[in-house]
Amino acid sequence: MLDEYYVGEIDDTAIPENVEYTPPKQPHYNQDKTSEFIIRLLQFLVPLAILGLAVAVKIYTKSA
């Protein structure tokens, strides 16, 4: 079935030799992680505060 798709043989000279792997350059490691910690903390606390505020408003308006 694959005979109709047969194009030809692969030329072995076109295949490159083993190339030495060079890892991609990494950005400089930041020793000060406090700003990243604060951002992660805010990403957790802000939605939690909004949810708490929404529940408080719902309870307050329900009793009024």
PDBQT receptor file of N, H, CA, C and O in Angstrom, charges set to zero:
ATOM      1  N   MET A   1       0.814  -1.201   0.000  1.00  0.00    +0.000 N 
ATOM      2  CA  MET A   1       0.000   0.000   0.000  1.00  0.00    +0.000 C 
ATOM      3  C   MET A   1       0.859   1.267   0.000  1.00  0.00    +0.000 C 
ATOM      4  O   MET A   1       0.432   2.302  -0.511  1.00  0.00    +0.000 OA
ATOM      5  N   LEU A   2       2.068   1.192   0.571  1.00  0.00    +0.000 N 
ATOM      6  H   LEU A   2       2.415   0.351   0.986  1.00  0.00    +0.000 HD
ATOM      7  CA  LEU A   2       2.907   2.381   0.654  1.00  0.00    +0.000 C 
ATOM      8  C   LEU A   2       3.754   2.614  -0.586  1.00  0.00    +0.000 C 
ATOM      9  O   LEU A   2       4.467   3.615  -0.661  1.00  0.00    +0.000 OA
ATOM     10  N   ASP A   3       3.694   1.720  -1.556  1.00  0.00    +0.000 N 
ATOM     11  H   ASP A   3       3.115   0.907  -1.496  1.00  0.00    +0.000 HD
ATOM     12  CA  ASP A   3       4.513   1.883  -2.754  1.00  0.00    +0.000 C 
ATOM     13  C   ASP A   3       4.193   3.183  -3.492  1.00  0.00    +0.000 C 
ATOM     14  O   ASP A   3       5.080   3.773  -4.108  1.00  0.00    +0.000 OA
ATOM     15  N   GLU A   4       2.964   3.628  -3.440  1.00  0.00    +0.000 N 
ATOM     16  H   GLU A   4       2.244   3.148  -2.939  1.00  0.00    +0.000 HD
ATOM     17  CA  GLU A   4       2.616   4.860  -4.153  1.00  0.00    +0.000 C 
ATOM     18  C   GLU A   4       3.198   6.095  -3.458  1.00  0.00    +0.000 C 
ATOM     19  O   GLU A   4       3.310   7.147  -4.087  1.00  0.00    +0.000 OA
ATOM     20  N   TYR A   5       3.568   5.993  -2.184  1.00  0.00    +0.000 N 
ATOM     21  H   TYR A   5       3.477   5.138  -1.673  1.00  0.00    +0.000 HD
ATOM     22  CA  TYR A   5       4.144   7.113  -1.452  1.00  0.00    +0.000 C 
ATOM     23  C   TYR A   5       5.668   7.064  -1.398  1.00  0.00    +0.000 C 
ATOM     24  O   TYR A   5       6.284   7.974  -0.843  1.00  0.00    +0.000 OA
ATOM     25  N   TYR A   6       6.287   6.041  -1.951  1.00  0.00    +0.000 N 
ATOM     26  H   TYR A   6       5.787   5.301  -2.402  1.00  0.00    +0.000 HD
ATOM     27  CA  TYR A   6       7.739   5.894  -1.933  1.00  0.00    +0.000 C 
ATOM     28  C   TYR A   6       8.372   6.964  -2.811  1.00  0.00    +0.000 C 
ATOM     29  O   TYR A   6       8.059   7.073  -3.996  1.00  0.00    +0.000 OA
ATOM     30  N   VAL A   7       9.273   7.760  -2.214  1.00  0.00    +0.000 N 
ATOM     31  H   VAL A   7       9.527   7.672  -1.251  1.00  0.00    +0.000 HD
ATOM     32  CA  VAL A   7       9.893   8.854  -2.941  1.00  0.00    +0.000 C 
ATOM     33  C   VAL A   7      11.305   8.477  -3.369  1.00  0.00    +0.000 C 
ATOM     34  O   VAL A   7      11.711   8.767  -4.494  1.00  0.00    +0.000 OA
ATOM     35  N   GLY A   8      12.053   7.833  -2.478  1.00  0.00    +0.000 N 
ATOM     36  H   GLY A   8      11.723   7.598  -1.564  1.00  0.00    +0.000 HD
ATOM     37  CA  GLY A   8      13.418   7.460  -2.811  1.00  0.00    +0.000 C 
ATOM     38  C   GLY A   8      14.209   7.181  -1.553  1.00  0.00    +0.000 C 
ATOM     39  O   GLY A   8      13.671   7.181  -0.446  1.00  0.00    +0.000 OA
ATOM     40  N   GLU A   9      15.502   6.942  -1.742  1.00  0.00    +0.000 N 
ATOM     41  H   GLU A   9      15.939   6.942  -2.641  1.00  0.00    +0.000 HD
ATOM     42  CA  GLU A   9      16.380   6.651  -0.629  1.00  0.00    +0.000 C 
ATOM     43  C   GLU A   9      16.886   7.956  -0.017  1.00  0.00    +0.000 C 
ATOM     44  O   GLU A   9      16.934   8.988  -0.687  1.00  0.00    +0.000 OA
ATOM     45  N   ILE A  10      17.263   7.900   1.259  1.00  0.00    +0.000 N 
ATOM     46  H   ILE A  10      17.224   7.062   1.803  1.00  0.00    +0.000 HD
ATOM     47  CA  ILE A  10      17.806   9.059   1.958  1.00  0.00    +0.000 C 
ATOM     48  C   ILE A  10      19.303   9.118   1.706  1.00  0.00    +0.000 C 
ATOM     49  O   ILE A  10      20.008   8.115   1.819  1.00  0.00    +0.000 OA
ATOM     50  N   ASP A  11      19.778  10.310   1.363  1.00  0.00    +0.000 N 
ATOM     51  H   ASP A  11      19.206  11.125   1.271  1.00  0.00    +0.000 HD
ATOM     52  CA  ASP A  11      21.209  10.514   1.146  1.00  0.00    +0.000 C 
ATOM     53  C   ASP A  11      21.885  10.625   2.511  1.00  0.00    +0.000 C 
ATOM     54  O   ASP A  11      21.618  11.567   3.257  1.00  0.00    +0.000 OA
ATOM     55  N   ASP A  12      22.757   9.673   2.844  1.00  0.00    +0.000 N 
ATOM     56  H   ASP A  12      22.974   8.908   2.238  1.00  0.00    +0.000 HD
ATOM     57  CA  ASP A  12      23.416   9.655   4.150  1.00  0.00    +0.000 C 
ATOM     58  C   ASP A  12      24.360  10.832   4.355  1.00  0.00    +0.000 C 
ATOM     59  O   ASP A  12      24.648  11.183   5.499  1.00  0.00    +0.000 OA
ATOM     60  N   THR A  13      24.844  11.445   3.302  1.00  0.00    +0.000 N 
ATOM     61  H   THR A  13      24.610  11.160   2.372  1.00  0.00    +0.000 HD
ATOM     62  CA  THR A  13      25.768  12.563   3.465  1.00  0.00    +0.000 C 
ATOM     63  C   THR A  13      25.042  13.845   3.885  1.00  0.00    +0.000 C 
ATOM     64  O   THR A  13      25.685  14.789   4.344  1.00  0.00    +0.000 OA
ATOM     65  N   ALA A  14      23.732  13.892   3.736  1.00  0.00    +0.000 N 
ATOM     66  H   ALA A  14      23.210  13.125   3.363  1.00  0.00    +0.000 HD
ATOM     67  CA  ALA A  14      22.972  15.088   4.113  1.00  0.00    +0.000 C 
ATOM     68  C   ALA A  14      22.656  15.109   5.607  1.00  0.00    +0.000 C 
ATOM     69  O   ALA A  14      22.278  16.148   6.148  1.00  0.00    +0.000 OA
ATOM     70  N   ILE A  15      22.809  13.961   6.276  1.00  0.00    +0.000 N 
ATOM     71  H   ILE A  15      23.116  13.117   5.837  1.00  0.00    +0.000 HD
ATOM     72  CA  ILE A  15      22.533  13.887   7.709  1.00  0.00    +0.000 C 
ATOM     73  C   ILE A  15      23.736  14.443   8.461  1.00  0.00    +0.000 C 
ATOM     74  O   ILE A  15      24.855  13.976   8.251  1.00  0.00    +0.000 OA
ATOM     75  N   PRO A  16      23.530  15.444   9.345  1.00  0.00    +0.000 N 
ATOM     76  CA  PRO A  16      24.677  16.028  10.061  1.00  0.00    +0.000 C 
ATOM     77  C   PRO A  16      25.240  15.053  11.087  1.00  0.00    +0.000 C 
ATOM     78  O   PRO A  16      24.548  14.160  11.575  1.00  0.00    +0.000 OA
ATOM     79  N   GLU A  17      26.512  15.253  11.397  1.00  0.00    +0.000 N 
ATOM     80  H   GLU A  17      27.074  15.979  11.001  1.00  0.00    +0.000 HD
ATOM     81  CA  GLU A  17      27.163  14.445  12.424  1.00  0.00    +0.000 C 
ATOM     82  C   GLU A  17      26.578  14.820  13.783  1.00  0.00    +0.000 C 
ATOM     83  O   GLU A  17      25.760  15.734  13.891  1.00  0.00    +0.000 OA
ATOM     84  N   ASN A  18      27.008  14.103  14.814  1.00  0.00    +0.000 N 
ATOM     85  H   ASN A  18      27.672  13.361  14.726  1.00  0.00    +0.000 HD
ATOM     86  CA  ASN A  18      26.526  14.425  16.158  1.00  0.00    +0.000 C 
ATOM     87  C   ASN A  18      26.899  15.854  16.521  1.00  0.00    +0.000 C 
ATOM     88  O   ASN A  18      28.065  16.244  16.460  1.00  0.00    +0.000 OA
ATOM     89  N   VAL A  19      25.900  16.619  16.894  1.00  0.00    +0.000 N 
ATOM     90  H   VAL A  19      24.953  16.302  16.943  1.00  0.00    +0.000 HD
ATOM     91  CA  VAL A  19      26.109  18.016  17.263  1.00  0.00    +0.000 C 
ATOM     92  C   VAL A  19      26.147  18.097  18.777  1.00  0.00    +0.000 C 
ATOM     93  O   VAL A  19      25.321  17.494  19.462  1.00  0.00    +0.000 OA
ATOM     94  N   GLU A  20      27.121  18.852  19.301  1.00  0.00    +0.000 N 
ATOM     95  H   GLU A  20      27.792  19.342  18.745  1.00  0.00    +0.000 HD
ATOM     96  CA  GLU A  20      27.236  18.978  20.749  1.00  0.00    +0.000 C 
ATOM     97  C   GLU A  20      26.076  19.815  21.272  1.00  0.00    +0.000 C 
ATOM     98  O   GLU A  20      25.780  20.885  20.740  1.00  0.00    +0.000 OA
ATOM     99  N   TYR A  21      25.433  19.326  22.301  1.00  0.00    +0.000 N 
ATOM    100  H   TYR A  21      25.674  18.457  22.733  1.00  0.00    +0.000 HD
ATOM    101  CA  TYR A  21      24.282  20.004  22.888  1.00  0.00    +0.000 C 
ATOM    102  C   TYR A  21      24.746  21.183  23.735  1.00  0.00    +0.000 C 
ATOM    103  O   TYR A  21      25.603  21.041  24.606  1.00  0.00    +0.000 OA
ATOM    104  N   THR A  22      24.172  22.332  23.467  1.00  0.00    +0.000 N 
ATOM    105  H   THR A  22      23.475  22.448  22.759  1.00  0.00    +0.000 HD
ATOM    106  CA  THR A  22      24.440  23.503  24.296  1.00  0.00    +0.000 C 
ATOM    107  C   THR A  22      23.115  23.929  24.924  1.00  0.00    +0.000 C 
ATOM    108  O   THR A  22      22.176  24.273  24.207  1.00  0.00    +0.000 OA
ATOM    109  N   PRO A  23      23.031  23.910  26.256  1.00  0.00    +0.000 N 
ATOM    110  CA  PRO A  23      21.771  24.265  26.909  1.00  0.00    +0.000 C 
ATOM    111  C   PRO A  23      21.447  25.732  26.693  1.00  0.00    +0.000 C 
ATOM    112  O   PRO A  23      22.352  26.551  26.532  1.00  0.00    +0.000 OA
ATOM    113  N   PRO A  24      20.149  26.077  26.689  1.00  0.00    +0.000 N 
ATOM    114  CA  PRO A  24      19.789  27.488  26.518  1.00  0.00    +0.000 C 
ATOM    115  C   PRO A  24      20.251  28.318  27.700  1.00  0.00    +0.000 C 
ATOM    116  O   PRO A  24      20.371  27.816  28.817  1.00  0.00    +0.000 OA
ATOM    117  N   LYS A  25      20.505  29.576  27.446  1.00  0.00    +0.000 N 
ATOM    118  H   LYS A  25      20.408  29.983  26.539  1.00  0.00    +0.000 HD
ATOM    119  CA  LYS A  25      20.993  30.455  28.507  1.00  0.00    +0.000 C 
ATOM    120  C   LYS A  25      19.861  30.759  29.473  1.00  0.00    +0.000 C 
ATOM    121  O   LYS A  25      18.762  31.134  29.066  1.00  0.00    +0.000 OA
ATOM    122  N   GLN A  26      20.141  30.596  30.740  1.00  0.00    +0.000 N 
ATOM    123  H   GLN A  26      21.034  30.291  31.071  1.00  0.00    +0.000 HD
ATOM    124  CA  GLN A  26      19.167  30.845  31.800  1.00  0.00    +0.000 C 
ATOM    125  C   GLN A  26      19.344  32.277  32.293  1.00  0.00    +0.000 C 
ATOM    126  O   GLN A  26      20.463  32.791  32.314  1.00  0.00    +0.000 OA
ATOM    127  N   PRO A  27      18.251  32.924  32.690  1.00  0.00    +0.000 N 
ATOM    128  CA  PRO A  27      18.416  34.251  33.281  1.00  0.00    +0.000 C 
ATOM    129  C   PRO A  27      19.139  34.152  34.622  1.00  0.00    +0.000 C 
ATOM    130  O   PRO A  27      19.119  33.106  35.270  1.00  0.00    +0.000 OA
ATOM    131  N   HIS A  28      19.767  35.227  35.025  1.00  0.00    +0.000 N 
ATOM    132  H   HIS A  28      19.784  36.077  34.498  1.00  0.00    +0.000 HD
ATOM    133  CA  HIS A  28      20.513  35.247  36.272  1.00  0.00    +0.000 C 
ATOM    134  C   HIS A  28      19.588  34.949  37.441  1.00  0.00    +0.000 C 
ATOM    135  O   HIS A  28      18.492  35.503  37.525  1.00  0.00    +0.000 OA
ATOM    136  N   TYR A  29      20.020  34.087  38.334  1.00  0.00    +0.000 N 
ATOM    137  H   TYR A  29      20.910  33.637  38.266  1.00  0.00    +0.000 HD
ATOM    138  CA  TYR A  29      19.212  33.694  39.489  1.00  0.00    +0.000 C 
ATOM    139  C   TYR A  29      19.070  34.870  40.443  1.00  0.00    +0.000 C 
ATOM    140  O   TYR A  29      20.061  35.480  40.843  1.00  0.00    +0.000 OA
ATOM    141  N   ASN A  30      17.833  35.181  40.803  1.00  0.00    +0.000 N 
ATOM    142  H   ASN A  30      17.028  34.685  40.479  1.00  0.00    +0.000 HD
ATOM    143  CA  ASN A  30      17.563  36.295  41.706  1.00  0.00    +0.000 C 
ATOM    144  C   ASN A  30      17.572  35.787  43.138  1.00  0.00    +0.000 C 
ATOM    145  O   ASN A  30      16.751  34.949  43.512  1.00  0.00    +0.000 OA
ATOM    146  N   GLN A  31      18.493  36.291  43.932  1.00  0.00    +0.000 N 
ATOM    147  H   GLN A  31      19.160  36.971  43.629  1.00  0.00    +0.000 HD
ATOM    148  CA  GLN A  31      18.584  35.861  45.326  1.00  0.00    +0.000 C 
ATOM    149  C   GLN A  31      17.447  36.426  46.157  1.00  0.00    +0.000 C 
ATOM    150  O   GLN A  31      17.049  35.818  47.150  1.00  0.00    +0.000 OA
ATOM    151  N   ASP A  32      16.917  37.577  45.771  1.00  0.00    +0.000 N 
ATOM    152  H   ASP A  32      17.241  38.072  44.964  1.00  0.00    +0.000 HD
ATOM    153  CA  ASP A  32      15.871  38.240  46.544  1.00  0.00    +0.000 C 
ATOM    154  C   ASP A  32      14.512  37.738  46.075  1.00  0.00    +0.000 C 
ATOM    155  O   ASP A  32      13.989  38.202  45.061  1.00  0.00    +0.000 OA
ATOM    156  N   LYS A  33      13.946  36.798  46.808  1.00  0.00    +0.000 N 
ATOM    157  H   LYS A  33      14.371  36.422  47.631  1.00  0.00    +0.000 HD
ATOM    158  CA  LYS A  33      12.663  36.216  46.433  1.00  0.00    +0.000 C 
ATOM    159  C   LYS A  33      11.501  36.855  47.186  1.00  0.00    +0.000 C 
ATOM    160  O   LYS A  33      10.370  36.384  47.067  1.00  0.00    +0.000 OA
ATOM    161  N   THR A  34      11.745  37.908  47.953  1.00  0.00    +0.000 N 
ATOM    162  H   THR A  34      12.664  38.290  48.050  1.00  0.00    +0.000 HD
ATOM    163  CA  THR A  34      10.677  38.481  48.773  1.00  0.00    +0.000 C 
ATOM    164  C   THR A  34       9.578  39.084  47.916  1.00  0.00    +0.000 C 
ATOM    165  O   THR A  34       8.402  38.933  48.246  1.00  0.00    +0.000 OA
ATOM    166  N   SER A  35       9.918  39.759  46.832  1.00  0.00    +0.000 N 
ATOM    167  H   SER A  35      10.874  39.882  46.564  1.00  0.00    +0.000 HD
ATOM    168  CA  SER A  35       8.891  40.359  45.988  1.00  0.00    +0.000 C 
ATOM    169  C   SER A  35       8.049  39.269  45.326  1.00  0.00    +0.000 C 
ATOM    170  O   SER A  35       6.836  39.422  45.182  1.00  0.00    +0.000 OA
ATOM    171  N   GLU A  36       8.683  38.183  44.927  1.00  0.00    +0.000 N 
ATOM    172  H   GLU A  36       9.668  38.059  45.044  1.00  0.00    +0.000 HD
ATOM    173  CA  GLU A  36       7.934  37.077  44.322  1.00  0.00    +0.000 C 
ATOM    174  C   GLU A  36       7.007  36.431  45.351  1.00  0.00    +0.000 C 
ATOM    175  O   GLU A  36       5.889  36.031  45.027  1.00  0.00    +0.000 OA
ATOM    176  N   PHE A  37       7.481  36.332  46.591  1.00  0.00    +0.000 N 
ATOM    177  H   PHE A  37       8.390  36.657  46.855  1.00  0.00    +0.000 HD
ATOM    178  CA  PHE A  37       6.658  35.763  47.655  1.00  0.00    +0.000 C 
ATOM    179  C   PHE A  37       5.446  36.646  47.929  1.00  0.00    +0.000 C 
ATOM    180  O   PHE A  37       4.338  36.144  48.123  1.00  0.00    +0.000 OA
ATOM    181  N   ILE A  38       5.655  37.951  47.945  1.00  0.00    +0.000 N 
ATOM    182  H   ILE A  38       6.554  38.359  47.788  1.00  0.00    +0.000 HD
ATOM    183  CA  ILE A  38       4.548  38.879  48.193  1.00  0.00    +0.000 C 
ATOM    184  C   ILE A  38       3.518  38.788  47.076  1.00  0.00    +0.000 C 
ATOM    185  O   ILE A  38       2.316  38.817  47.343  1.00  0.00    +0.000 OA
ATOM    186  N   ILE A  39       3.962  38.681  45.847  1.00  0.00    +0.000 N 
ATOM    187  H   ILE A  39       4.938  38.658  45.631  1.00  0.00    +0.000 HD
ATOM    188  CA  ILE A  39       3.041  38.572  44.717  1.00  0.00    +0.000 C 
ATOM    189  C   ILE A  39       2.221  37.292  44.825  1.00  0.00    +0.000 C 
ATOM    190  O   ILE A  39       1.008  37.320  44.619  1.00  0.00    +0.000 OA
ATOM    191  N   ARG A  40       2.861  36.175  45.145  1.00  0.00    +0.000 N 
ATOM    192  H   ARG A  40       3.847  36.153  45.313  1.00  0.00    +0.000 HD
ATOM    193  CA  ARG A  40       2.134  34.916  45.295  1.00  0.00    +0.000 C 
ATOM    194  C   ARG A  40       1.144  34.982  46.457  1.00  0.00    +0.000 C 
ATOM    195  O   ARG A  40       0.037  34.452  46.367  1.00  0.00    +0.000 OA
ATOM    196  N   LEU A  41       1.545  35.629  47.534  1.00  0.00    +0.000 N 
ATOM    197  H   LEU A  41       2.444  36.059  47.607  1.00  0.00    +0.000 HD
ATOM    198  CA  LEU A  41       0.660  35.770  48.680  1.00  0.00    +0.000 C 
ATOM    199  C   LEU A  41      -0.557  36.620  48.314  1.00  0.00    +0.000 C 
ATOM    200  O   LEU A  41      -1.684  36.288  48.681  1.00  0.00    +0.000 OA
ATOM    201  N   LEU A  42      -0.326  37.706  47.596  1.00  0.00    +0.000 N 
ATOM    202  H   LEU A  42       0.590  37.975  47.298  1.00  0.00    +0.000 HD
ATOM    203  CA  LEU A  42      -1.443  38.549  47.171  1.00  0.00    +0.000 C 
ATOM    204  C   LEU A  42      -2.353  37.835  46.179  1.00  0.00    +0.000 C 
ATOM    205  O   LEU A  42      -3.566  38.041  46.200  1.00  0.00    +0.000 OA
ATOM    206  N   GLN A  43      -1.788  37.000  45.312  1.00  0.00    +0.000 N 
ATOM    207  H   GLN A  43      -0.803  36.832  45.294  1.00  0.00    +0.000 HD
ATOM    208  CA  GLN A  43      -2.610  36.240  44.371  1.00  0.00    +0.000 C 
ATOM    209  C   GLN A  43      -3.534  35.286  45.103  1.00  0.00    +0.000 C 
ATOM    210  O   GLN A  43      -4.579  34.912  44.570  1.00  0.00    +0.000 OA
ATOM    211  N   PHE A  44      -3.176  34.889  46.295  1.00  0.00    +0.000 N 
ATOM    212  H   PHE A  44      -2.327  35.193  46.727  1.00  0.00    +0.000 HD
ATOM    213  CA  PHE A  44      -4.028  34.016  47.086  1.00  0.00    +0.000 C 
ATOM    214  C   PHE A  44      -4.991  34.816  47.952  1.00  0.00    +0.000 C 
ATOM    215  O   PHE A  44      -6.166  34.462  48.059  1.00  0.00    +0.000 OA
ATOM    216  N   LEU A  45      -4.504  35.897  48.575  1.00  0.00    +0.000 N 
ATOM    217  H   LEU A  45      -3.550  36.184  48.487  1.00  0.00    +0.000 HD
ATOM    218  CA  LEU A  45      -5.311  36.629  49.545  1.00  0.00    +0.000 C 
ATOM    219  C   LEU A  45      -6.360  37.550  48.922  1.00  0.00    +0.000 C 
ATOM    220  O   LEU A  45      -7.452  37.692  49.472  1.00  0.00    +0.000 OA
ATOM    221  N   VAL A  46      -6.054  38.172  47.800  1.00  0.00    +0.000 N 
ATOM    222  H   VAL A  46      -5.166  38.057  47.353  1.00  0.00    +0.000 HD
ATOM    223  CA  VAL A  46      -7.009  39.107  47.192  1.00  0.00    +0.000 C 
ATOM    224  C   VAL A  46      -8.287  38.398  46.763  1.00  0.00    +0.000 C 
ATOM    225  O   VAL A  46      -9.364  38.885  47.106  1.00  0.00    +0.000 OA
ATOM    226  N   PRO A  47      -8.247  37.284  46.039  1.00  0.00    +0.000 N 
ATOM    227  CA  PRO A  47      -9.501  36.596  45.713  1.00  0.00    +0.000 C 
ATOM    228  C   PRO A  47     -10.230  36.086  46.954  1.00  0.00    +0.000 C 
ATOM    229  O   PRO A  47     -11.461  36.071  46.991  1.00  0.00    +0.000 OA
ATOM    230  N   LEU A  48      -9.477  35.671  47.963  1.00  0.00    +0.000 N 
ATOM    231  H   LEU A  48      -8.477  35.683  47.933  1.00  0.00    +0.000 HD
ATOM    232  CA  LEU A  48     -10.096  35.213  49.205  1.00  0.00    +0.000 C 
ATOM    233  C   LEU A  48     -10.811  36.371  49.907  1.00  0.00    +0.000 C 
ATOM    234  O   LEU A  48     -11.899  36.187  50.453  1.00  0.00    +0.000 OA
ATOM    235  N   ALA A  49     -10.210  37.551  49.895  1.00  0.00    +0.000 N 
ATOM    236  H   ALA A  49      -9.326  37.700  49.452  1.00  0.00    +0.000 HD
ATOM    237  CA  ALA A  49     -10.835  38.728  50.497  1.00  0.00    +0.000 C 
ATOM    238  C   ALA A  49     -12.088  39.134  49.718  1.00  0.00    +0.000 C 
ATOM    239  O   ALA A  49     -13.090  39.519  50.320  1.00  0.00    +0.000 OA
ATOM    240  N   ILE A  50     -12.041  39.052  48.404  1.00  0.00    +0.000 N 
ATOM    241  H   ILE A  50     -11.227  38.739  47.915  1.00  0.00    +0.000 HD
ATOM    242  CA  ILE A  50     -13.216  39.379  47.589  1.00  0.00    +0.000 C 
ATOM    243  C   ILE A  50     -14.346  38.393  47.869  1.00  0.00    +0.000 C 
ATOM    244  O   ILE A  50     -15.506  38.789  47.979  1.00  0.00    +0.000 OA
ATOM    245  N   LEU A  51     -14.012  37.123  47.984  1.00  0.00    +0.000 N 
ATOM    246  H   LEU A  51     -13.070  36.801  47.895  1.00  0.00    +0.000 HD
ATOM    247  CA  LEU A  51     -15.023  36.119  48.296  1.00  0.00    +0.000 C 
ATOM    248  C   LEU A  51     -15.619  36.361  49.679  1.00  0.00    +0.000 C 
ATOM    249  O   LEU A  51     -16.833  36.257  49.853  1.00  0.00    +0.000 OA
ATOM    250  N   GLY A  52     -14.783  36.683  50.660  1.00  0.00    +0.000 N 
ATOM    251  H   GLY A  52     -13.797  36.768  50.519  1.00  0.00    +0.000 HD
ATOM    252  CA  GLY A  52     -15.271  36.979  51.997  1.00  0.00    +0.000 C 
ATOM    253  C   GLY A  52     -16.164  38.206  52.012  1.00  0.00    +0.000 C 
ATOM    254  O   GLY A  52     -17.184  38.227  52.701  1.00  0.00    +0.000 OA
ATOM    255  N   LEU A  53     -15.789  39.226  51.258  1.00  0.00    +0.000 N 
ATOM    256  H   LEU A  53     -14.961  39.209  50.698  1.00  0.00    +0.000 HD
ATOM    257  CA  LEU A  53     -16.601  40.431  51.171  1.00  0.00    +0.000 C 
ATOM    258  C   LEU A  53     -17.947  40.135  50.505  1.00  0.00    +0.000 C 
ATOM    259  O   LEU A  53     -18.977  40.655  50.935  1.00  0.00    +0.000 OA
ATOM    260  N   ALA A  54     -17.947  39.319  49.480  1.00  0.00    +0.000 N 
ATOM    261  H   ALA A  54     -17.110  38.896  49.131  1.00  0.00    +0.000 HD
ATOM    262  CA  ALA A  54     -19.198  38.964  48.806  1.00  0.00    +0.000 C 
ATOM    263  C   ALA A  54     -20.120  38.192  49.744  1.00  0.00    +0.000 C 
ATOM    264  O   ALA A  54     -21.327  38.434  49.758  1.00  0.00    +0.000 OA
ATOM    265  N   VAL A  55     -19.574  37.277  50.520  1.00  0.00    +0.000 N 
ATOM    266  H   VAL A  55     -18.594  37.080  50.509  1.00  0.00    +0.000 HD
ATOM    267  CA  VAL A  55     -20.378  36.514  51.479  1.00  0.00    +0.000 C 
ATOM    268  C   VAL A  55     -20.910  37.444  52.568  1.00  0.00    +0.000 C 
ATOM    269  O   VAL A  55     -22.065  37.318  52.973  1.00  0.00    +0.000 OA
ATOM    270  N   ALA A  56     -20.086  38.372  53.044  1.00  0.00    +0.000 N 
ATOM    271  H   ALA A  56     -19.147  38.474  52.715  1.00  0.00    +0.000 HD
ATOM    272  CA  ALA A  56     -20.527  39.309  54.073  1.00  0.00    +0.000 C 
ATOM    273  C   ALA A  56     -21.648  40.199  53.561  1.00  0.00    +0.000 C 
ATOM    274  O   ALA A  56     -22.620  40.443  54.276  1.00  0.00    +0.000 OA
ATOM    275  N   VAL A  57     -21.526  40.681  52.346  1.00  0.00    +0.000 N 
ATOM    276  H   VAL A  57     -20.737  40.483  51.765  1.00  0.00    +0.000 HD
ATOM    277  CA  VAL A  57     -22.582  41.519  51.761  1.00  0.00    +0.000 C 
ATOM    278  C   VAL A  57     -23.864  40.724  51.582  1.00  0.00    +0.000 C 
ATOM    279  O   VAL A  57     -24.952  41.241  51.834  1.00  0.00    +0.000 OA
ATOM    280  N   LYS A  58     -23.750  39.479  51.153  1.00  0.00    +0.000 N 
ATOM    281  H   LYS A  58     -22.866  39.059  50.948  1.00  0.00    +0.000 HD
ATOM    282  CA  LYS A  58     -24.919  38.628  50.967  1.00  0.00    +0.000 C 
ATOM    283  C   LYS A  58     -25.633  38.401  52.315  1.00  0.00    +0.000 C 
ATOM    284  O   LYS A  58     -26.858  38.491  52.395  1.00  0.00    +0.000 OA
ATOM    285  N   ILE A  59     -24.861  38.110  53.357  1.00  0.00    +0.000 N 
ATOM    286  H   ILE A  59     -23.866  38.037  53.292  1.00  0.00    +0.000 HD
ATOM    287  CA  ILE A  59     -25.459  37.878  54.682  1.00  0.00    +0.000 C 
ATOM    288  C   ILE A  59     -26.082  39.183  55.219  1.00  0.00    +0.000 C 
ATOM    289  O   ILE A  59     -27.164  39.162  55.805  1.00  0.00    +0.000 OA
ATOM    290  N   TYR A  60     -25.390  40.309  55.015  1.00  0.00    +0.000 N 
ATOM    291  H   TYR A  60     -24.511  40.325  54.539  1.00  0.00    +0.000 HD
ATOM    292  CA  TYR A  60     -25.880  41.586  55.527  1.00  0.00    +0.000 C 
ATOM    293  C   TYR A  60     -27.170  41.990  54.814  1.00  0.00    +0.000 C 
ATOM    294  O   TYR A  60     -28.123  42.425  55.460  1.00  0.00    +0.000 OA
ATOM    295  N   THR A  61     -27.206  41.848  53.487  1.00  0.00    +0.000 N 
ATOM    296  H   THR A  61     -26.431  41.494  52.962  1.00  0.00    +0.000 HD
ATOM    297  CA  THR A  61     -28.401  42.246  52.751  1.00  0.00    +0.000 C 
ATOM    298  C   THR A  61     -29.554  41.292  52.974  1.00  0.00    +0.000 C 
ATOM    299  O   THR A  61     -30.712  41.684  52.830  1.00  0.00    +0.000 OA
ATOM    300  N   LYS A  62     -29.268  40.049  53.321  1.00  0.00    +0.000 N 
ATOM    301  H   LYS A  62     -28.327  39.730  53.438  1.00  0.00    +0.000 HD
ATOM    302  CA  LYS A  62     -30.319  39.070  53.568  1.00  0.00    +0.000 C 
ATOM    303  C   LYS A  62     -31.030  39.377  54.894  1.00  0.00    +0.000 C 
ATOM    304  O   LYS A  62     -32.243  39.203  55.009  1.00  0.00    +0.000 OA
ATOM    305  N   SER A  63     -30.267  39.832  55.884  1.00  0.00    +0.000 N 
ATOM    306  H   SER A  63     -29.281  39.973  55.790  1.00  0.00    +0.000 HD
ATOM    307  CA  SER A  63     -30.870  40.106  57.199  1.00  0.00    +0.000 C 
ATOM    308  C   SER A  63     -31.558  41.464  57.229  1.00  0.00    +0.000 C 
ATOM    309  O   SER A  63     -32.374  41.706  58.119  1.00  0.00    +0.000 OA
ATOM    310  N   ALA A  64     -31.267  42.342  56.310  1.00  0.00    +0.000 N 
ATOM    311  H   ALA A  64     -30.604  42.146  55.588  1.00  0.00    +0.000 HD
ATOM    312  CA  ALA A  64     -31.867  43.687  56.335  1.00  0.00    +0.000 C 
ATOM    313  C   ALA A  64     -33.212  43.744  55.666  1.00  0.00    +0.000 C 
ATOM    314  O   ALA A  64     -33.831  44.806  55.612  1.00  0.00    +0.000 OA
TER     315      ALA A  64
